[in-house]
Amino acid sequence: MKTPAELRAEAIKCRRLAAGITDRTTVEALRACAEEAEARAEAMDRQALLEDRPEA
């Protein structure tokens, strides 16, 4: 399983690839990949925060 940092790096890579492509379908797919990777990273960060919280 990838770490949040790895997922964010993947999102950056997808966005960079999309910037150099003119095919609209491919650009949309790469942007969707980037958004999904960012969302997964954020979800993992939230889960880690919840796990690290002391019990009340």
Residue frames as a rotation matrix with the C-alpha (Angstrom) as fourth column:
MET 1
0.583 0.812 0.000 0.00
0.812 -0.583 0.000 0.00
0.000 0.000 -1.000 0.00
LYS 2
-0.178 -0.639 0.748 1.28
0.602 -0.672 -0.431 3.43
0.778 0.374 0.504 -0.91
THR 3
-0.439 -0.049 -0.897 1.86
0.815 -0.443 -0.375 6.17
-0.379 -0.895 0.234 1.63
PRO 4
0.646 0.696 -0.314 0.10
0.526 -0.704 -0.477 9.54
-0.553 0.143 -0.821 1.43
ALA 5
0.127 -0.689 -0.714 3.35
-0.398 -0.694 0.599 11.10
-0.909 0.208 -0.362 0.20
GLU 6
-0.794 -0.396 0.461 3.66
0.188 0.561 0.806 8.51
-0.578 0.727 -0.371 -2.57
LEU 7
0.014 0.895 0.447 0.05
0.940 0.141 -0.311 9.12
-0.341 0.424 -0.839 -3.60
ARG 8
0.668 0.184 -0.722 0.66
0.091 -0.982 -0.166 12.86
-0.739 0.045 -0.672 -3.76
ALA 9
-0.399 -0.869 -0.293 3.76
-0.364 -0.143 0.920 12.27
-0.842 0.474 -0.260 -5.87
GLU 10
-0.622 0.270 0.735 1.65
0.671 0.667 0.323 10.12
-0.403 0.694 -0.596 -8.19
ALA 11
0.503 0.854 -0.130 -0.91
0.702 -0.492 -0.514 12.93
-0.504 0.167 -0.848 -8.46
ILE 12
0.301 -0.492 -0.817 1.82
-0.349 -0.854 0.385 15.40
-0.888 0.170 -0.428 -9.38
LYS 13
-0.741 -0.607 0.286 3.15
-0.018 0.444 0.896 13.01
-0.671 0.659 -0.340 -12.01
CYS 14
-0.193 0.766 0.613 -0.33
0.912 0.371 -0.176 12.59
-0.362 0.525 -0.770 -13.52
ARG 15
0.694 0.474 -0.542 -0.82
0.317 -0.877 -0.361 16.35
-0.646 0.079 -0.759 -13.69
ARG 16
-0.121 -0.827 -0.549 2.57
-0.448 -0.448 0.774 16.85
-0.886 0.340 -0.316 -15.33
LEU 17
-0.752 -0.097 0.652 1.77
0.427 0.682 0.594 14.19
-0.502 0.725 -0.471 -17.92
ALA 18
0.227 0.948 0.224 -1.60
0.877 -0.099 -0.470 15.81
-0.423 0.303 -0.854 -18.61
ALA 19
0.411 -0.099 -0.906 0.04
-0.056 -0.995 0.083 19.18
-0.910 0.016 -0.415 -19.19
GLY 20
-0.519 -0.750 -0.410 1.96
-0.494 -0.128 0.860 17.85
-0.697 0.649 -0.304 -22.19
ILE 21
-0.751 0.323 0.576 -0.91
0.558 0.777 0.292 16.04
-0.354 0.540 -0.763 -23.91
THR 22
-0.850 0.444 -0.283 -3.46
-0.520 -0.792 0.319 17.44
-0.083 0.418 0.905 -26.31
ASP 23
-0.572 0.666 -0.478 -5.89
0.128 0.648 0.750 14.50
0.810 0.368 -0.457 -26.39
ARG 24
-0.231 0.553 0.801 -8.83
-0.774 -0.604 0.193 15.58
0.590 -0.575 0.567 -24.25
THR 25
0.748 0.559 -0.358 -9.84
-0.283 0.757 0.590 12.07
0.600 -0.340 0.724 -23.18
THR 26
0.162 -0.790 -0.591 -6.31
0.663 0.531 -0.528 11.28
0.731 -0.306 0.610 -21.99
VAL 27
-0.662 -0.374 0.649 -6.02
-0.124 -0.800 -0.587 14.62
0.739 -0.469 0.484 -20.17
GLU 28
0.189 0.831 0.524 -9.32
-0.810 -0.171 0.562 13.98
0.556 -0.530 0.640 -18.37
ALA 29
0.758 0.046 -0.650 -8.23
0.165 0.951 0.261 10.46
0.631 -0.305 0.714 -17.40
LEU 30
-0.262 -0.938 -0.225 -4.92
0.607 0.021 -0.794 11.73
0.750 -0.345 0.564 -16.02
ARG 31
-0.549 0.134 0.825 -6.64
-0.507 -0.838 -0.202 14.52
0.664 -0.529 0.528 -14.09
ALA 32
0.594 0.804 0.042 -9.10
-0.575 0.387 0.721 11.99
0.563 -0.452 0.692 -12.65
CYS 33
0.416 -0.557 -0.718 -6.16
0.555 0.782 -0.284 9.80
0.720 -0.281 0.635 -11.64
ALA 34
-0.635 -0.690 0.348 -4.56
0.200 -0.582 -0.788 12.79
0.746 -0.431 0.508 -9.90
GLU 35
-0.154 0.672 0.725 -7.77
-0.785 -0.529 0.323 13.67
0.600 -0.519 0.609 -8.08
GLU 36
0.771 0.448 -0.452 -8.26
-0.155 0.822 0.549 10.08
0.617 -0.353 0.703 -6.93
ALA 37
0.003 -0.863 -0.506 -4.69
0.657 0.383 -0.649 9.85
0.754 -0.330 0.568 -5.65
GLU 38
-0.697 -0.217 0.684 -5.10
-0.230 -0.835 -0.499 13.13
0.679 -0.505 0.532 -3.74
ALA 39
0.267 0.894 0.360 -8.40
-0.765 -0.031 0.643 11.96
0.586 -0.447 0.676 -2.25
ARG 40
0.679 -0.070 -0.731 -6.87
0.287 0.942 0.177 8.66
0.676 -0.329 0.660 -1.13
ALA 41
-0.433 -0.900 -0.056 -3.92
0.492 -0.184 -0.851 10.52
0.755 -0.396 0.522 0.44
GLU 42
-0.488 0.327 0.809 -6.27
-0.619 -0.784 -0.057 12.85
0.616 -0.528 0.585 2.32
ALA 43
0.630 0.765 -0.133 -8.36
-0.486 0.522 0.701 9.91
0.606 -0.377 0.701 3.54
MET 44
0.329 -0.600 -0.729 -5.25
0.604 0.727 -0.326 8.14
0.726 -0.333 0.602 4.78
ASP 45
-0.689 -0.581 0.433 -4.11
0.099 -0.667 -0.738 11.31
0.718 -0.466 0.517 6.58
ARG 46
-0.034 0.772 0.634 -7.52
-0.811 -0.392 0.434 11.67
0.584 -0.500 0.640 8.26
GLN 47
0.757 0.315 -0.573 -7.48
-0.034 0.894 0.447 8.02
0.653 -0.318 0.687 9.32
ALA 48
-0.153 -0.903 -0.401 -3.98
0.625 0.226 -0.747 8.40
0.766 -0.365 0.529 10.77
LEU 49
-0.636 -0.038 0.771 -5.11
-0.398 -0.840 -0.370 11.44
0.661 -0.542 0.519 12.77
LEU 50
0.414 0.882 0.227 -8.06
-0.728 0.171 0.663 9.52
0.546 -0.440 0.713 14.17
GLU 51
0.639 -0.231 -0.733 -5.87
0.337 0.941 -0.003 6.57
0.691 -0.245 0.680 15.10
ASP 52
-0.413 -0.910 -0.022 -3.34
0.501 -0.207 -0.840 8.83
0.761 -0.358 0.541 16.83
ARG 53
-0.082 0.450 0.889 -5.93
-0.565 -0.756 0.330 10.61
0.821 -0.476 0.316 18.97
PRO 54
-0.976 -0.217 0.027 -5.97
-0.135 0.498 -0.857 9.58
0.172 -0.840 -0.515 22.63
GLU 55
-0.317 0.897 -0.310 -9.16
0.634 0.443 0.634 7.98
0.705 0.004 -0.709 23.85
ALA 56
-0.503 0.213 0.838 -11.41
-0.477 -0.877 -0.063 10.35
0.721 -0.431 0.542 25.75
